[in-house]
Amino acid sequence: MGKPATPSIKLAPVKRINGEITLPGSKSLSNRALLLAALASGETEIINLLESDDTAQMLGALRQLGVRIACPFEEQSERQSEDPSPVSSQAQSTIVSGNGGLFATPSRRTFFLGNAGTAIRPLTAILSLIPGEFVLDGDAYMRERPIQHLVHALVQLGAWVGYLGKPDCPPLQLGGGFIKGGELELMGSMSSQYLSSLLIALPLAREPSHIRVVGEQVSKPYLDMTLNVMNDFGVTVTREDYREFHIPGNQQYHSPGKFFIEGDASAASYFFGAAAIRGGRLRVHGIGKNSIQGDYQFLDTIEQMGAKIRRHASWIEVAGGELHGIDADLNHIPDAAMTVAAMALFAKGRTVIRNIYNWRIKETNRLQAMATELKKLGASIKTGEDYIVIDPPDALKAATLDTYGDHRVAMSLSLAALGDQPIIINNPDVTRKTFPDYFSVFESIAER
């Protein structure tokens, strides 16, 4: 991204949220589309690819695997725009020349993937099908993120995997090329990324595979997204509820020609939440009522809290209302649930967010991080293994808030600026992971 690090940012109190913005592309869709386009036969034009640290990690890994990619924003990465306006609505195209199947064994077999879970997990599954020994590693935060359930699934199918550092976490040493397909069991209670990774990789195995999910599968909308994108690239999987998945082997991904990346619904949640607290009226372009992203369902939740919402095919409009606390199971939208936690500061009455155990195994322990930072702002907080209870303060306190290396902690806590006190957010550059221009876009709709 080329910019010097910013140690902190001070946000003055915001009186009103008003205006229009256009969202950057979805991170989850971007990295799925890049990988499938790289595996597909033919050339794929990906429109509105997200420019972020996570997509940069995937682009680098795919090039290391021999994939030819022409990406316009990489060519402009050293150019620093003097225009502080929101993200441009003019979508650019990234061209991926597909490999037409599994990649050949690369000469460089160590892959460094930063803190990009949407890169390291599916690439681990893909590399398990390719002959050779590989090392998959990440930054200090990634080295704390569990991956053992995916590893256990691959070992059941015949891969060899060893941990080179902390048990159950990267870096991994992987022996690939032994998997033919087969039967396996996978814990569903931690993350949908493990299952999504297997669903993407196993159609390329020579024989069929059958996955049985043990326990309740979390984040189901993200699995729907994975299956939808796979279908767009010509590969099918059948499922029985979210408990069993039947994957024919020896399939081939085929380019759909063009693939459009929707605006990021998770990123949209911060602006929707801000408008619900201090709207005004905010129109968000790039996502509409037919979105395939699970975090679109965030709108239903904030509507229950009191927000006023208009849904259109290509935009969503949110206006403020009197917010009240809710008691909700938000397992299906764990990322956007963090925005609900920040909104709870401004709601009347108690908010309880349930069934969010997997907050604990994200980029940081989000349950602990959000509890700590919301307390600084004056909220009364109680947490359990998989829930958080938030009683809002009568008035927010001025505070210096930490981000724990986590982009979603930083962006959700920015909503605290909608109170009557200034806040300071440390290490705001963590938003580069998915939304490098987040604070500029936030400022563009903030009235003081």
ABEGO torsion letter per residue (X at the ends): XGBBBBABBBBBBBABBBEBBBBBBBAAAAAAAAAAAAABBEBBBBBGBBBBAAAAAAAAAAAAAGBBBBBAAAAAAABBBABABBBBABBBBBBBBBAGEBBBBBABABBBAEABAAAAAAAAAAAAABBEBBBBBBBAAAAABBAAAAAAAAAAAGBBBBBABBBGBOBBBBBBGABAEEBBBBBAAABAAAAAAAAAAAAABABBBBBBBBEBBBGAAAAAAAAAAAAAAGBBBBBBEAABBBBBBGBBBBBAGBBBBBBBAAAAAAAAAAAAAAOEBBBBBGBBAABABAAAAAAAAAAAAGBBBBBBAABBBBBBBBBBBBBBBAAABAAAAAAAAAAAAABBEBBBBBGAAAAAABABBAAAAAAAAAAAAGBBBBBBAABBBBBBBABBBBBBBBAGGBAAAAAAAAAAAABABBBBBBGAAAAAAABAAAAAAAAAABBX
